């Protein structure tokens, strides 16, 4: 009897040890199964992006608008532009609303319409107009030594720089007064080139769009002024063709200026010129 008890104890100890080994084996097997399951689950799950893509900055168009009445606020009807179209004047950035500050006149403008069309076309996310336009002016009044340039153009550019607004486009619509005054081809070109030189000297490297504009109410268009304007286009010098608004007559006019339908049509023509430029520089 004395020899049986120790053997029984030995057997029980072995049995306990075996149970522990089996239990540990089950735990290890379960753990390995869990690891394999998680690895498989991760392999099947869609890969998460390493980091969120950086948000692209908005594409902003900042257009310096220059010229006479059809570049100012003499259109037949006013308009409030959409929420992404602004005017900048007097150091203030405001939602574009006719009459746009910085240009004279109390009526409507092409620019509130054009801004909305540029946004809708997806060319830019935000459009800012800086108008410096004065009705009835001839091109001789826009050269760098003249009061308009000194007292209106230069201060507008300085204010834009202080607000970190870099000019991306210059929109020039003028010529009706010179057609009436019978300005020569050579004089118109010389004065426009002086104007362009003045802008470059002020640090404006943006493309300058020159419209073909000479018709005004009862006064017919001028082949001399039209030819001078079209001949000034020089892509190497950053001068691009703007719209030919002389084609807008009849119902598109209210005297010398644009009617409600004329404002919209002129905006469409401007949109075409700017779109053509954007496509050309991308290719």
C-alpha positions as CSV (number, residue, x, y, z in Angstrom):
1,X,0.0,0.0,0.0
2,X,2.9,2.3,0.7
3,X,4.2,1.9,-2.9
4,X,0.8,2.6,-4.6
5,X,0.3,6.2,-3.2
6,X,3.5,7.6,-4.7
7,X,2.7,6.0,-8.1
8,X,-0.8,7.5,-8.0
9,X,0.5,10.9,-7.2
10,X,3.0,10.6,-10.1
11,X,0.2,9.6,-12.4
12,X,-2.0,12.5,-11.3
13,X,0.9,14.9,-11.8
14,X,1.5,13.6,-15.3
15,X,-2.2,13.9,-16.0
16,X,-2.3,17.5,-14.8
17,X,0.8,18.3,-16.8
18,X,-0.7,16.8,-19.9
19,X,-3.9,18.8,-19.4
20,X,-1.9,22.0,-19.0
21,X,0.0,21.2,-22.2
22,X,-3.2,20.5,-24.1
23,X,-4.8,23.6,-22.8
24,X,-1.8,25.7,-23.8
25,X,-1.8,24.1,-27.2
26,X,-5.5,25.0,-27.6
27,X,-4.7,28.6,-26.6
28,X,-1.8,28.8,-29.0
29,X,-3.9,27.3,-31.8
30,X,-6.7,29.8,-31.1
31,X,-4.2,32.6,-31.1
32,X,-2.7,31.5,-34.4
33,X,-6.1,31.2,-35.9
34,X,-7.0,34.7,-34.7
35,X,-3.8,36.1,-36.2
36,X,-4.4,34.4,-39.5
37,X,-8.0,35.6,-39.6
38,X,-6.9,39.2,-38.9
39,X,-4.2,39.0,-41.6
40,X,-6.7,37.6,-44.1
41,X,-9.3,40.3,-43.1
42,X,-6.7,43.1,-43.6
43,X,-5.7,41.6,-47.0
44,X,-9.3,41.6,-48.2
45,X,-10.2,45.1,-46.8
46,X,-9.7,48.1,-49.2
47,X,-6.5,49.9,-48.6
48,X,-6.8,53.1,-46.7
49,X,-5.1,56.2,-48.2
50,X,-1.8,56.9,-46.6
51,X,-2.7,60.6,-46.2
52,X,-5.6,62.8,-47.3
53,X,-4.9,64.5,-50.6
54,X,-4.0,68.1,-50.1
55,X,-6.9,70.4,-51.0
56,X,-6.2,72.3,-54.1
57,X,-6.3,76.1,-53.8
58,X,-9.1,77.8,-55.7
59,X,-8.4,79.0,-59.2
60,X,-8.8,82.8,-59.0
61,X,-9.1,85.2,-62.0
62,X,-8.2,88.8,-61.2
63,X,-9.2,91.0,-64.2
64,X,-8.2,94.6,-64.6
65,X,-11.0,96.2,-66.7
66,X,-10.1,99.3,-68.7
67,X,-11.8,101.4,-71.4
68,X,-14.7,103.6,-72.0
69,X,-18.5,103.4,-71.5
70,X,-19.1,99.9,-72.7
71,X,-16.4,98.7,-70.2
72,X,-18.1,100.8,-67.5
73,X,-21.7,100.9,-66.1
74,X,-23.7,102.2,-69.0
75,X,-25.6,99.0,-69.9
76,X,-29.4,98.9,-70.0
77,X,-30.0,96.7,-67.0
78,X,-28.2,96.0,-63.7
79,X,-27.3,92.6,-62.3
80,X,-26.1,91.0,-59.1
81,X,-23.5,88.4,-59.9
82,X,-23.3,85.0,-58.2
83,X,-21.5,84.4,-54.9
84,X,-18.1,83.7,-56.4
85,X,-17.8,86.9,-58.5
86,X,-16.4,90.0,-56.8
87,X,-15.4,93.5,-57.6
88,X,-12.4,95.2,-55.9
89,X,-12.3,99.0,-55.4
90,X,-11.3,101.3,-52.7
91,X,-9.5,98.5,-51.0
92,X,-12.7,96.5,-50.5
93,X,-13.6,93.2,-52.0
94,X,-17.4,93.0,-52.5
95,X,-19.8,90.7,-54.3
96,X,-20.1,92.1,-57.8
97,X,-23.2,94.2,-58.2
98,X,-24.0,96.8,-60.9
99,X,-23.0,99.6,-61.0
100,X,-19.5,98.2,-60.3
101,X,-17.3,100.5,-58.2
102,X,-14.3,101.9,-60.0
103,X,-16.1,102.5,-63.3
104,X,-18.4,105.4,-63.9
105,X,-22.0,105.2,-65.0
106,X,-25.1,104.1,-63.0
107,X,-26.4,101.3,-65.2
108,X,-25.4,97.7,-65.9
109,X,-22.1,96.2,-66.9
110,X,-20.8,93.3,-69.0
111,X,-18.7,92.0,-66.1
112,X,-21.3,90.8,-63.7
113,X,-22.6,88.6,-66.5
114,X,-19.1,87.5,-67.6
115,X,-18.1,86.5,-64.1
116,X,-21.0,84.2,-63.8
117,X,-20.3,82.6,-67.2
118,X,-16.7,82.0,-66.3
119,X,-17.7,80.2,-63.1
120,X,-20.3,78.2,-64.9
121,X,-17.8,77.2,-67.6
122,X,-15.4,75.9,-65.0
123,X,-12.6,78.2,-66.1
124,X,-12.1,79.6,-62.6
125,X,-13.5,79.1,-59.1
126,X,-13.5,82.7,-58.2
127,X,-13.5,85.9,-60.3
128,X,-12.5,89.4,-59.2
129,X,-12.9,92.4,-61.4
130,X,-10.9,95.6,-60.8
131,X,-12.7,98.1,-63.0
132,X,-11.0,101.4,-64.2
133,X,-13.3,102.5,-67.0
134,X,-14.4,106.0,-68.0
135,X,-17.1,106.8,-70.5
136,X,-16.4,108.8,-73.7
137,X,-12.6,108.6,-73.3
138,X,-10.3,108.4,-76.3
139,X,-7.1,106.3,-76.2
140,X,-4.9,109.4,-75.9
141,X,-6.3,109.8,-72.4
142,X,-5.1,106.4,-71.3
143,X,-1.3,106.7,-71.9
144,X,0.9,106.5,-68.8
145,X,1.6,110.3,-68.4
146,X,-2.1,111.1,-68.5
147,X,-4.3,111.7,-65.4
148,X,-6.5,108.6,-65.8
149,X,-3.4,106.4,-65.7
150,X,-1.7,108.3,-62.9
151,X,-4.7,108.9,-60.7
152,X,-6.9,105.8,-61.4
153,X,-4.9,103.0,-62.9
154,X,-1.8,103.2,-60.7
155,X,-3.7,103.5,-57.4
156,X,-5.9,100.6,-58.4
157,X,-2.9,98.4,-59.0
158,X,-1.2,99.6,-55.8
159,X,-4.4,98.7,-53.8
160,X,-4.5,95.3,-55.5
161,X,-0.9,94.6,-54.5
162,X,-1.5,95.6,-50.9
163,X,-4.4,93.0,-50.9
164,X,-2.2,90.4,-52.5
165,X,-4.3,90.3,-55.7
166,X,-2.1,89.5,-58.7
167,X,-3.6,90.6,-62.0
168,X,-4.2,87.6,-64.2
169,X,-6.0,89.3,-67.1
170,X,-6.4,92.8,-68.5
171,X,-9.6,93.4,-70.4
172,X,-9.5,96.5,-72.7
173,X,-12.7,97.7,-74.4
174,X,-12.4,101.1,-76.1
175,X,-12.4,102.6,-79.5
176,X,-15.8,104.2,-80.1
177,X,-14.5,107.7,-79.3
178,X,-11.5,107.3,-81.6
179,X,-13.7,106.2,-84.4
180,X,-15.7,109.4,-84.0
181,X,-12.6,111.5,-83.8
182,X,-11.1,109.7,-86.8
183,X,-7.9,108.8,-85.0
184,X,-5.3,107.4,-87.4
185,X,-4.2,103.8,-87.4
186,X,-0.7,104.7,-86.4
187,X,-1.7,107.0,-83.6
188,X,-4.1,104.4,-82.1
189,X,-1.4,101.7,-82.2
190,X,1.3,104.0,-80.8
191,X,-1.0,105.1,-77.9
192,X,-2.1,101.6,-77.1
193,X,1.5,100.3,-77.1
194,X,2.4,103.1,-74.7
195,X,-0.5,102.1,-72.5
196,X,0.7,98.5,-72.5
197,X,4.2,99.6,-71.7
198,X,2.9,101.6,-68.8
199,X,1.1,98.5,-67.4
200,X,4.3,96.4,-67.8
201,X,6.3,99.0,-66.0
202,X,3.8,98.8,-63.1
203,X,4.5,95.1,-62.8
204,X,1.5,93.8,-64.8
205,X,2.7,90.7,-66.7
206,X,-0.8,89.4,-67.4
207,X,-2.2,89.0,-70.9
208,X,-3.9,92.1,-72.3
209,X,-7.1,91.3,-74.3
210,X,-7.9,94.1,-76.8
211,X,-11.4,94.1,-78.1
212,X,-12.4,95.2,-81.6
213,X,-14.7,98.1,-80.8
214,X,-15.6,101.2,-82.8
215,X,-19.4,101.3,-83.4
216,X,-21.5,103.6,-81.4
217,X,-25.2,104.2,-82.0
218,X,-25.7,106.2,-85.1
219,X,-22.0,106.3,-85.8
220,X,-20.9,103.3,-87.9
221,X,-17.9,101.1,-87.2
222,X,-14.5,102.3,-88.3
223,X,-12.3,100.1,-90.5
224,X,-9.3,102.1,-89.4
225,X,-9.8,101.6,-85.7
226,X,-10.9,98.0,-86.2
227,X,-7.8,97.3,-88.2
228,X,-5.5,99.0,-85.8
229,X,-6.9,97.0,-82.9
230,X,-6.7,93.7,-84.6
231,X,-3.2,94.3,-85.8
232,X,-2.0,95.0,-82.3
233,X,-2.5,91.4,-81.3
234,X,0.9,89.9,-80.6
235,X,1.1,86.8,-78.4
236,X,4.8,87.2,-77.9
237,X,4.1,90.6,-76.3
238,X,1.2,89.2,-74.3
239,X,-1.5,90.9,-76.3
240,X,-4.5,88.7,-77.2
241,X,-7.6,89.2,-79.2
242,X,-10.7,90.2,-77.2
243,X,-14.2,90.0,-78.7
244,X,-15.4,91.9,-81.8
245,X,-18.4,93.7,-80.2
246,X,-19.1,95.7,-83.4
247,X,-21.1,92.7,-84.5
248,X,-23.6,93.5,-81.8
249,X,-26.1,95.9,-83.4
250,X,-29.9,96.3,-83.6
251,X,-31.6,94.8,-80.6
252,X,-28.3,94.3,-78.8
253,X,-27.9,98.1,-78.5
254,X,-29.6,100.9,-76.6
255,X,-28.0,103.8,-78.5
256,X,-24.2,103.5,-78.2
257,X,-24.4,101.1,-75.2
258,X,-25.5,97.6,-74.8
259,X,-29.2,96.6,-74.2
260,X,-30.0,93.8,-71.7
261,X,-29.6,91.2,-74.4
262,X,-26.5,93.0,-75.7
263,X,-24.8,92.8,-72.2
264,X,-25.4,89.1,-72.2
265,X,-24.2,88.7,-75.8
266,X,-21.1,90.8,-75.1
267,X,-20.3,88.6,-72.0
268,X,-20.6,85.5,-74.2
269,X,-18.1,87.0,-76.7
270,X,-15.7,87.8,-73.9
271,X,-16.1,84.3,-72.6
272,X,-15.1,82.9,-76.0
273,X,-12.0,85.1,-76.1
274,X,-10.9,84.1,-72.6
275,X,-11.7,80.4,-73.2
276,X,-9.6,80.4,-76.4
277,X,-6.7,81.9,-74.5
278,X,-7.0,79.3,-71.7
279,X,-7.0,76.5,-74.2
280,X,-4.1,77.9,-76.2
281,X,-1.8,78.2,-73.2
282,X,-2.6,74.7,-71.9
283,X,-1.6,73.1,-75.2
